[in-house]
Amino acid sequence: MIIHFAGNHRDYLTNELSTACYVIKSVTPYINTNAIIKIYHSLFHAVMAYGIIFWGNSSHSTQVFKTQKRAVRIIMGCGNRESCKNVFKKLNILPLMSQYILSLLTFVSNNWEEYFRNSEIHNINTRHTSNLHLPKAYLNIYQKGDYYSGIQIFSSLPWDINP
């Protein structure tokens, strides 16, 4: 049942993002870049960012990223083979994986009471004492989940950034 739901979400997401690309392409000749970026954020980014902490680490995220690159290329009038790295910077838009990481870090900081530090688990003073405690996980599906991935990414931040 869960796999069927994931397939439906993937199809819904792909269709909505393709529709947003079509709208962006349709209005590009008539309005300026700032207005197109607002349309991108309202139609494309809002759909892409919804629930990204749950699906951003999945295999179909590559298709979503390709669609995001297509939308950014349409906004800037770039060719299909042109690199999007500088285009993302110029438009001040986060690529999919950066948005996923930001959303995970926001999730961890908003749900801080759900996490434990290593210092709360044991009294041994190590260099990882201030890191969040990473529970043992043997299932790959759990390791790719929001809780486990959030701990890994949050613990990889520099020590002086962690609260």
Buried (B, 14 or more C-beta within 10 A) or exposed (E): EEEEEBEEBBEEBBEBBBEBBEBBBEEBEEEEBEEBBEBBEEBBBEBBBEEBBEBBBEEBBEEBBEBBBBBBBBBBEBEEEEEBEEBBEEBEBBBBEEBBBBBBBEBBEEEEEEBEBBBEEEEEEEEBBEBBBBEEEEEEEEBBBBBBBBBEBBBEEEEEEEE
